């Protein structure tokens, strides 16, 4: 693209935004170079979370969330009604309780991502999933309500991650005493759900 502006008017920050100026006399020649997006190679996360990240095949976090959403919505819809309150062993969660856990955990991961993307350096605590499950009366809720809640939470998170710039995706923070970055949390959201869906397939259906 050619603009009748002398090259000396270009600010140093424009180079960071992908604008390159061909040196020479006015008029200057401008080229826009699209910045490289953040991928799975940029993930920073403790070893515990790698099992969730490894569940994800995509390198783009937004694409991963979208494909995961489509796949999981279809799977949850096809679970037989007689299995919704089933647990494969005493003391294990029912499928309804598993879905509530997935919703709760996704909210936690998304909250961490938002705090770190906004450069909030406050260390964030972990959460005790069994205590949360014991205090979430899923037996009083309809399966359709949980499905609706999952869809709403996931849609919100898809939009949030789509809004993040590369710089925001690479922001780091401390959660559960471990360093983690925003893009890792996005992949964990997808992988955590896949992890539990695999358990449902293997032990509940």
C-alpha positions in Angstrom: 0.0 0.0 0.0 1.4 3.4 -0.9 0.9 6.5 1.2 2.2 10.0 0.4 3.8 10.3 3.9 7.5 10.5 4.7 8.9 7.5 6.5 10.1 9.6 9.4 6.5 10.0 10.6 6.1 6.4 11.5 6.4 5.7 15.2 8.5 2.9 16.7 5.4 1.2 18.1 4.1 0.7 14.5 6.7 -2.0 14.0 5.2 -3.9 16.9 1.8 -3.7 15.3 3.1 -5.2 12.0 3.7 -2.1 10.0 6.9 -2.0 8.0 8.2 1.0 6.1 10.4 0.6 3.1 13.3 3.0 3.6 13.8 5.7 1.1 12.6 9.0 0.0 9.0 10.2 0.3 6.5 8.8 -0.7 7.0 5.9 1.6 5.8 2.3 1.0 3.9 0.6 3.8 3.5 -3.1 4.3 1.2 -4.7 6.9 2.6 -8.0 8.3 0.1 -9.9 10.3 1.6 -10.8 13.7 2.0 -14.4 14.5 -0.7 -15.7 16.7 -0.1 -17.5 20.0 -0.3 -21.3 19.8 0.1 -24.3 22.1 3.9 -23.9 21.9 3.4 -20.7 24.0 1.7 -22.6 26.9 3.0 -22.2 30.4 1.4 -24.6 32.9 2.3 -26.9 35.7 2.7 -30.6 34.9 -0.6 -31.5 36.5 -2.5 -29.5 33.8 -0.6 -31.1 30.9 -2.9 -34.0 30.8 -5.8 -31.6 29.9 -3.7 -29.6 27.4 -2.6 -32.9 25.7 -6.3 -33.8 25.1 -6.5 -30.8 22.7 -5.4 -31.4 19.0 -5.8 -27.8 17.8 -3.0 -25.2 18.0 -5.4 -22.3 18.0 -7.2 -21.8 21.4 -10.3 -20.2 19.9 -10.7 -23.0 17.3 -10.1 -25.6 20.0 -12.9 -24.1 22.1 -15.3 -23.9 19.2 -14.7 -27.5 18.1 -14.9 -28.8 21.6 -18.2 -27.0 22.2 -19.8 -28.5 19.1 -18.5 -32.0 20.0 -19.6 -31.9 23.6 -23.0 -30.4 23.0 -23.8 -33.3 20.7 -22.5 -35.9 23.1 -24.4 -34.6 26.1 -27.6 -34.4 24.2 -27.3 -38.1 23.3 -26.8 -39.4 26.8 -29.7 -41.7 27.7 -32.0 -40.3 30.4 -31.7 -43.4 32.5 -28.0 -42.8 32.8 -28.1 -39.2 34.0 -28.2 -40.1 37.7 -26.0 -43.1 37.4 -22.7 -43.5 39.2 -20.4 -46.5 38.3 -19.3 -47.1 41.9 -20.3 -46.0 45.4 -18.9 -42.6 46.3 -18.4 -41.6 42.6 -20.2 -38.7 41.0 -23.2 -39.2 38.8 -23.2 -37.9 35.3 -25.2 -34.9 36.4 -22.7 -34.2 39.1 -19.9 -34.5 36.6 -21.5 -31.9 34.3 -21.9 -29.6 37.3 -18.2 -30.0 38.1 -17.3 -29.2 34.5 -19.3 -26.1 34.6 -17.9 -25.0 37.9 -14.3 -25.7 36.9 -14.7 -23.9 33.6 -15.9 -20.8 35.5 -12.8 -21.0 37.7 -10.4 -21.4 34.7 -12.1 -18.5 32.8 -12.0 -16.2 35.9 -8.3 -16.9 36.2 -7.8 -16.1 32.5 -9.7 -12.8 32.8 -7.7 -11.7 35.8 -4.3 -12.5 34.2 -5.3 -11.1 30.8 -6.1 -7.8 32.6 -2.6 -7.9 34.2 -3.9 -8.5 37.7 -0.9 -10.0 39.5 -2.9 -11.2 42.5 -2.1 -14.9 43.2 -5.3 -16.9 43.0 -6.2 -19.9 45.2 -7.2 -23.3 44.2 -10.6 -24.9 44.9 -11.6 -28.2 46.5 -13.7 -29.9 43.9 -15.3 -32.5 46.2 -16.4 -29.8 48.6 -18.0 -27.9 45.7 -19.7 -31.0 44.5 -21.1 -31.8 47.9 -22.6 -28.3 48.1 -24.1 -28.3 44.6 -27.5 -30.0 44.9 -27.7 -31.4 41.4 -30.4 -33.8 42.4 -32.8 -30.9 42.6 -32.0 -29.7 39.1 -33.2 -30.9 35.7 -30.7 -32.2 33.1 -32.0 -29.6 30.7 -31.1 -26.8 33.1 -27.5 -28.1 33.4 -27.2 -28.3 29.6 -28.5 -24.8 29.2 -26.0 -23.5 31.9 -23.1 -25.3 30.2 -24.0 -23.8 26.8 -24.2 -20.3 28.3 -20.9 -20.5 30.2 -19.1 -21.9 27.2 -20.5 -19.3 24.8 -19.3 -16.5 27.2 -15.8 -18.1 27.3 -15.6 -18.5 23.5 -16.4 -14.8 23.1 -13.9 -13.8 25.9 -11.0 -15.8 24.4 -11.8 -14.5 20.9 -11.4 -11.0 22.3 -7.9 -11.6 23.7 -4.9 -10.3 21.7 -1.7 -12.2 21.5 -0.2 -10.1 24.3 -3.2 -10.9 26.5 -3.0 -14.7 25.7 0.6 -14.7 26.8 0.0 -12.9 30.2 1.0 -15.0 33.2 -0.2 -15.3 36.7 -0.1 -17.5 39.8 -3.0 -20.0 40.4 -2.9 -22.8 43.0 0.7 -21.8 43.7 1.8 -22.5 40.1 2.6 -20.2 37.2 0.2 -20.4 34.3 -0.6 -18.2 31.3 -3.9 -17.2 29.7 -3.6 -19.4 26.6 -2.9 -22.4 28.8 -6.2 -21.8 30.6 -8.0 -21.7 27.3 -6.7 -25.1 26.3 -7.3 -26.4 29.8 -11.0 -25.5 29.5 -11.3 -27.6 26.4 -9.1 -30.5 27.6 -10.7 -30.7 31.1 -14.1 -31.3 29.5 -12.7 -33.9 27.0 -11.0 -35.6 30.0 -14.4 -36.1 31.8 -16.3 -37.0 28.6 -13.8 -39.8 28.1 -14.4 -41.0 31.6 -18.2 -41.0 31.0 -17.7 -43.0 27.8 -15.4 -45.6 29.5 -17.2 -46.0 32.9 -20.8 -44.8 32.6 -22.2 -45.7 29.3 
